[in-house]
Amino acid sequence: MKIAFFTNNYLPNIYGVPMSIETFRKELEARGHEVFIFAPDFPGYADENKNVFRYPSLDINIRFRLPLAIPYSSKMDKILEKLDLDLIHSHHPNLLGTAARKWAEKKNVPLVFTWHTLYDRYTNFVPFLPARYAADWIIRKAVQYANSAAVVIVPTGSVEPIIRKWGVKNDISAVATGIVEEEFANPDGKSIRKKYGIAADEILLLLISRLTEEKNIDFVFRAALQIIRTDSKVKFMLAGTGYLKDNLEKEIKRQGLENKVISVGLIERGKLKDHYAAADIFIYGSKSETQGMIVSEAMYSALPIVAVDAPGVQSLVESGVNGLLVSENENDFIGAIKKLIADPALRARMSSESRRIAKEKYTAAICAEKMLEIYKKAIEKR
């Protein structure tokens, strides 16, 4: 099978969509399929993969660097004309999404669309439009696009009722982005605890996230700080980068908690497994996820989860089994964390369940096979 991915966000960015694309690309190629990626040019970055093709772009940096594709290119047209494709998979409804739909029609092949994002939660990245207007416009365009595709993919089932309510009438299938098991083999959590002076009898709370407004960072941060101020045996590791990072670090210093909060910045991919392994509880507050790959990774790393009960996460975490889902109430969130801190047996049971669920449902191999079945059905129906 020859498959073309069209995406507005790709390497060297290592956020959710690029990592999802890379995970599926590698798994599909390992099964003998060819994957061609069409993405915006990222000035200063050179692709190692010969099957990555770059549209011209505007090098935009609004809160983080995300070059905007210009979806017209005679060079790309010539490349696409020559490709004998079986299917086109679009990862966005606009910009290169329009190019994906055009080429699916030209080549008479199915268009598959993954609805990666709850677009109404990301209007803070469109500063020149009122939030409500931006959300309505983005959702309306995405719904129109989804209804023009052969099938719509959502990363977790909890997203389906949301986009149905918005107006998607097309076939919808849930396929998560899986965990690449090799990347999480032989973690060394002890080295991380030693590096940052975390004693064996101390509990480490971990948050890994982009440090931006839509991830509900302030909520989790306030809760974690309240816990570590009152419990001498608890520390908090904050990992990630984003426009809120400086303010968070200033607040840590203002409260004199530098010895209790470990801000490690962006963790390189190869070291993620060690940081998960160093932790005791993973805490998460985002309400904007369609999956939350970080949560899947934490589960595979055998961490119990405390999270706000929200789309995406609620499909991964079985509350009371491998974690605790609570309302967006600071006291409830703090209470759930304290419950796990105080009960080592409960932590151990939820740790085991997180690992089991992740291995049974969310490995890259399992998810790639699900995606291939959807591709085959879409091609057969054409």
N, C-alpha and C positions, 0 to 999 in steps of 0.2 A: 504494500500500500504506500502511495506517495501522498504526503499530507503537508499542507502549508499552514503555518501559524502566523497570524497577523496580530501584532501587539503594539500598543503605544508606550509600553514601559518594559524595558529589558535591561540586560547587563550593560554596564557594571552595577546598576542598582540591584540591591539584594533584598528588596521588599517582597511582599507576598506574591504578586503576579509574576515577576521575573523568575522567582524560585519555583513556582508552580509549573511554569513553562519549561524550565530546565529539567525538572523532575520527570515530567511526562516525555519530554524529548528523549532523554537518556533511556527510559524504560521502553519506549516504542522502537528506538534504534536497536536496542539490545535484542528485540524480537524480530529484527530483520526488516523493519519498515524505514522508509526515508522521510525525514522531517526537514522542511525548509522554513526558515524563520525570517519574517519581514518586520523590521523594527525601525524606529527613528535613528538617525545618525547621532552618535554621542561623541562630540569632539574630544580628541585626545585618547580615545579608547580604541584598541585594535582587537578585532575578533579572532580567536584561534580556530573557530569552526568555519569551514569553507562554505557551509550551507546557510550562513547568516547573511542577509542582504539588507542594506540600510537605505531607507528613504531620506531625502534631505530634511533638515529640521531647523527649528529656531531654538537656540540654547537658552531655555527659560529656567530661572531659579526663583520660584515663589515658595519660600519656606523650605523647600529642598529642591535639588537639581533634577529637573525632569524635562529634557528636550521634547518639544512639541513637533510631531511629524507633519510634514507637508505632503499630503496624500496624492501628489502628482509627480511623476518622474518618468521620463522617456526611457531612462536606463532600466528602471524597475519593470516598465512595460515590456521591454525586449526580453528580459530574463523570464518574466512570467509567461510570455507568449510561447517560449520554448519548453516550459515545464509541462510534463504530462501528469497532471494531478488527478487524484481520486477524490479528494475532499479538502475543503478549506475550513479551518477552525479559527474563528475570530475571538479575540479576548477583550475587545472593547467595541462599543456601538458607534463611536465617532472616529474622526480622523482616519487612521488606517483600517478601522472597521468599515468605513465606506468603500475603501479600496478592496477589502476582502469580499464584500457583497457584490461589487462590480465584477470581480474576477470569477466568483462562483457562478454568476449568471452567464458570463462570457464562455466559460468552460463547461457549463451545464453539469456542475458537480454540486453535491450538498454543501450547504453552509451550516456549520455548527457554531453556536455562540455560547461562551461561558459568561454568566452573569456573576462577575467576581465581587462586585462592590455594592453596598447599600448607598447609592449615590446621594440620597438626602442627608447622609451623615458627613459628607465631605465638602459641603458648600463653603467651609472656611478656607478652601484653596481657591475660591473664586471671589477675591476681595472687591472686585469692581461691580458686582451685582448683589442686590438684596438677597439674603439667604433663601427666603421662601420662593422668590421668583426663580432663582438658580435651580433649586431642588425640583420645582414643578417642570421646568424646561428640560432638565437632564433626564428625569424619570420618563417624561412623555416620549422623548427621543429614543430612550433605551427600550421602552415597551414596543414602539413601532419597529425597531430593529429586531427585537426578539421574535416578534410575530412574523417576520420575513424569513426567519431561519428554519432549517429542517428540524432542528431540535435545540432546546435550550438546556445547558448544563448549569446546575447550581452546586456549589461545593458541599452543602449539607441540606438535608430535607427541611430544616427550619426556615429556609429562605423561600421555599415554594409558596406558602400561603401569602407572604408579603408581596411577591411580584404578581401573584394571581389577583390580589386585591388591586394592584396598580393597573391591571389590564392585560397581562400576558395570557394568551389563549392557546399558545402552542404546546407541543409535547415538552415536558420537563423531566429531566433525570438528574438525580443527585450522585455526584462523583467527587469525593474529596481528593485533595492533593496528598499523596501518601508519603510516608517516611522512608527515606533511603537508608535501609538498615545498616549498610556498610559504614555510613557516616557516623553512626552512633555505637559502633563496636568498641569495646575495651576503653570505656571512659575512665578518667583519672580525677575523681572529685577530691581526693585527699590533697593533691598538689595545689588545687585552688584554695582549699581551706587553709593550708599551710601558708600560701603566698599572702593571704589577707588576714592572717591571725585569727581564724575562726576555730575556737576550741571544740573538742569532740563532744562536749556536753552542751554546746550552744545550738540553738535552732536558727537555721538560716532561711529567711523568707526571700523568694526570688521573683523579680519582675523583669521580663525581657520584652521590650516593645519599642516601637518608634515613639519618641517622646513628643507627641503632638496632641492637639486638643481633642480630635475625634477618637483618640484611644482612651479617653477618660482618665488620663494619667494623674491629674490633681486629686481625684477621689481616692485612688489606691495609695498614692503618696501620703496623703493626710492620715489615712487609716494605719499604714505601716509605721509612720512616725509616732502615732499615739501609742501603739503597742510597744515599740522599742524604748520609749521614754519610761514606761512603767515596768518593764520586764528586763532585768539585767542579763538574762540568758538568751535573748533574742537579738539577732542582727538582720539587717535588710540589705540585699544586693539589688542595685538598680542598674540595668544594662540596656544600652541603646543610645541613640542620638536623635536630635530633632530640635526644633526651635524653642522648646520649653526647657532644655537641658540646663542652660545657664541659670535660669530662675530657680530651678529645683536645687541646684548645688549651692546657690546663695542662701536658700532657706535652710539647708542642712547646716551651713556654717552659722547662720543667725541663731539657730537653736542649740548650737554646740554639740552636734551629733556626728561629727566627723569620724569618731571611733566606732560608731554603731551603724552608720550607713556607708556602704561600699559602692561608689559610683564607678563603673568600669568602662563606660562608653560602649562603642560598637565592638562586639566580639567577632573575631574572624571565624568563618564558618567551621573550620577544623577544630576550633576550641569550644564550640558551643556545648558539645556533649559533656565536657569536663565541668562546665559551670552548672549544667543541669544536675550532674551527679553530685556536686558539692552541696546542693540545696536540700531542704527538708520539706518545704511547702511552696507550691507555685501559686502566686496571687495575680488576679487579672480582673480588670474593670471595664474593658472595652465593650461598647454596645453597637459598634459599627461593623462587626465581622460577618462575613458569609461563611467562614470556617474558623479561622484562627489557627494557622499552621503552628504557631508557637505553642499553643495548647496541646496540639497533637504530639509535638516533639517532647513536651514536658511529660505527657502521659507515657510515651514510649520509654522515657527515662525514669519511669516508675515514681513520678511525683504525684501526691494527692493535690487536687486543685481546689482553690477557693476563688469563685468568680461571680460576677454579676450575672444574673439569669437573663440572657439576651440571645438574639439569633446567632447562629453559628456555634457558639460555645455550648448552648443547651442541647445541640445534637451530639456533642462529643462527650460531655461530662454527664454521667448518670448520678444525679444528686443522691447522696447517701450511700453510694456504691464506691465510686472512685474520687469523690470530691463533694463539695457543698456549693450549691447554687443559691444565691440570696438576692433579694431585691436591692435596688440601688439606694440603700440606706446605710449610712456609715456605721451606726451601732450594730446592725445586723451583720455587716461585712466583718467588722472587728470581732464580733462574737463568734462567727464561724472560724476565723483564724485562731482565736484563743481556744476554741473547742479542740482543734487539732493539736495545738501546742501542748495542751494539758493531757492528751490521751495518746501515748506512744503506740498502744495496741491498735487504735483506730487509724493512726497514720500508717502503720505497717500494713493493715488490711487494705486501705485505700491505695496505697502504693502498689501492692500486688495486683489489684483490680485495674488500675490505670495501665499498667504494662500489658495485662491480658487483653483488655479491650483494644489497645493500640495495635497489638500484634495480630489480632483476629480481624480487625476491620480497616486499619489505616496504614498498611505498608504500601510502598510504592508499587510493588508487584501486583498486589490485589487491586489497587485503584487503576492501574494501567490496563489490566484485563477487562475491567468494567468499561473503561473508555473505549477500548477496541470493539467491544460488543455493540456499543452505541454507534460507532462509526460504521460497522458492517451493516447494521439495520438501516441506517440513513442512506447508505449506498444502494442497498437492495430495494428500498422504497422509491428511489429516484426514477 
